[in-house]
Amino acid sequence: MAKPAQGAKYRGSIHDFPGFDPNQDAEALYTAMKGFGSDKEAILDVITSRSNRQRQEICQSYKSLYGKDLIADLKYELTGKFERLIVGLMRPPAYCDAKEIKDAISGIGTDEKCLIEILASRTNEQMHQLVAAYKDAYERDLEADIIGDTSGHFQKMLVVLLQGTREEDDVVSEDLVQQDVQDLYEAGELKWGTDEAQFIYILGNRSKQHLRLVFDEYLKTTGKPIEASIRGELSGDFEKLMLAVVKCIRSTPEYFAERLFKAMKGLGTRDNTLIRIMVSRSELDMLDIREIFRTKYEKSLYSMIKEKEMSQEETYKKSLLKLCGGDDDAAGQFFPEAAQVAYQMWELSAVARLELKGTVRPANDFNPDADAKALRKAMKGLGTDEDTIIDIITHRSNAQRQQIRQTFKSHFGRDLMSDLKSEISGDLARLILGLMMPPAHYDAKQLKKAMEGAGTDEKALIEILATRTNAEIRAINEAYKEDYHKSLEDALSSDTSGHFRRILISLATGNREEGGENLDQAREDAQVAAEILEIADTPSGDKTSLETRFMTILCTRSYPHLRRVFQEFIKMTNYDVEHTIKKEMSGDVRDAFVAIVQSVKNKPLFFADKLYKSMKGAGTDEKTLTRIMVSRSEIDLLNIRREFIEKYDKSLHQAIEGDTSGDFLKALLALCGGED
């Protein structure tokens, strides 16, 4: 077992058992397997409560006492996933990895995901131990077996990683960092084709500290993260391997938190992945994985395992929970380390903010006269040429569409919007007509629709007012007044009530500060947040006054300042403000505040989540899907796409393809702008 560096804090969930007696444990296991059937609870209790070193002593004692092999007896007595987990725990870590790789390359086909996970994440020392264990267990050379079962650049990178020769010097040369950034850029973005050898050499050999600086500088130099370049330049298993290497360089615990989440999300469970990670990380970094999991997915690893329907016996789930080591959702709150991880993630995210980019740009060689004529032809006579309408309107900027409208009226004396309404219908009509409207008038219409008729669409009100800039809000106010002869504030006042109304009206004024952060003010604001959310030690004002101040902070402070407030809140309380709002508040007020916080943290991710939820499960929320695709297509839809694939492990393009159909699908994919 790899030990923590001297002075490093132990971050595993499994510890040496106090008062350990290997003979006593061997006897207990023998008794549990003696006679008809087996006492799985007793086996679970002993093996999941001992460290790997202690389990090896139990194996030796078992053989000495009974002349039998403990692992062979466990295999005979147990079945299914529980057997796989328990036997995995009984093997020394390097032998467990060796067995996983042997299984991955044996028989028909190869489990590339298993190879990627193990070889991308292990340290030099762990890699050397793995190679030796494979040789000892199977009398075969691991490198030769991998070469025989893989091919191409994927094979080459696996072989490089297998050498376990990654540099480990913490002293980083700035000149070499700049040279590596340039070499990677020239090998990918600037080259016709891709020089994969450069990616393999740099990502396979440089130290973690060096590569983290390379990634930072690459973003500053090229305007895009290294992951985006890898996705654009590489493909297949090689691309997946390189992305896994980058994730492990950035944060190995975060890589495993993502793997665990993906193993359990949706229907079914990828049990082999779940078992492999829970076994292999239980004495390394399970506490770090738990912290990041809780921060990133808004629920604890423990609760996700516990709530997951598993086809195997209850002892399998109990074993996983024992390895997890604790529930970070206990009492509905973070444990302190998780909040500090959130704080560190804030600090990292503040280093470099990506330029926002839409997917729809002004068309080159734009000719409004030709477009107007083509649209008229598409709608003239019997039938409608929807393909031409979609092609023109989704590939022009909004400013160009307004020119087409004017030209259409000048040429034909007809209103283009009216003609489109009469020729197309349903979801396609909502999308195309939305694209034809100036953005402020489109938002104004969406707000009007959210408030008219029986009931109110609070989610639409929140989505629009919590995410628009001051300039956008002011334009919406003007458009609303022009189109509906009533102020937006009056409409909101008559259709909403209480604190929710106050929040919306505050947002609708478009008076958010636009300066930077003020550290002293941020600390004071964080204290107000702590008091209103009832986690401050010493409340310093009446509740009504605090509620007003809290609303003012979230609705009027600048985004950079609020990011600092959220950081100070974590430092002050060991809680994350978003999770605390979700726990302490309810209803529309909670939803509005959460939307503001998420928008401040990462607006593209906020919209990626909304898009995912609009297409998740049975049925599709076409209104939300359309509203976001229309309103963000020229602002940040490219960034939303990147956040979508990063979080949900599939592209927005794939999600839309799987959830919509017909001409509506064609138009959405055209707006999406490409497959990631």
Secondary structure, DSSP 8 states (H G I E B T S, - for coil): -----TT-----S----TT--HHHHHHHHHHHTSSSS--HHHHHHHHTTS-HHHHHHHHHHHHHHHSS-HHHHHHHH--HHHHHHHHHHHS-HHHHHHHHHHHHHSSSS--HHHHHHHHHH--HHHHHHHHHHHHHHHSS-HHHHHHHH--HHHHHHHHHHHT----------HHHHHHHHHHHHHHTTTSSS--HHHHHHHHHHS-HHHHHHHHHHHHHHHSS-HHHHHHHH--HHHHHHHHHHHHHHHHHHHHHHHHHHHHHSSSS--HHHHHHHHHHHTTTTHHHHHHHHHHHHSS-HHHHHHHS--SS-HHHHHHHHHHH---TTGGGS--HHHHHHHHHHHHHHHH-------S----TT--HHHHHHHHHHHHSSSS--HHHHHHHHHTS-HHHHHHHHHHHHHHHSS-HHHHHHHH--HHHHHHHHHHHS-HHHHHHHHHHHHHSSSS--HHHHHHHHTT--HHHHHHHHHHHHHHHSS-HHHHHHHH--HHHHHHHHHHHTT----S---HHHHHHHHHHHHHHTT--SS--S-HHHHHHHHHHHHHHS-HHHHHHHHHHHHHHHSS-HHHHHHHH--HHHHHHHHHHHHHHHHHHHHHHHHHHHHHSSSS--HHHHHHHHHHHTTTTHHHHHHHHHHHHSS-HHHHHHHH--HHHHHHHHHHH-S--
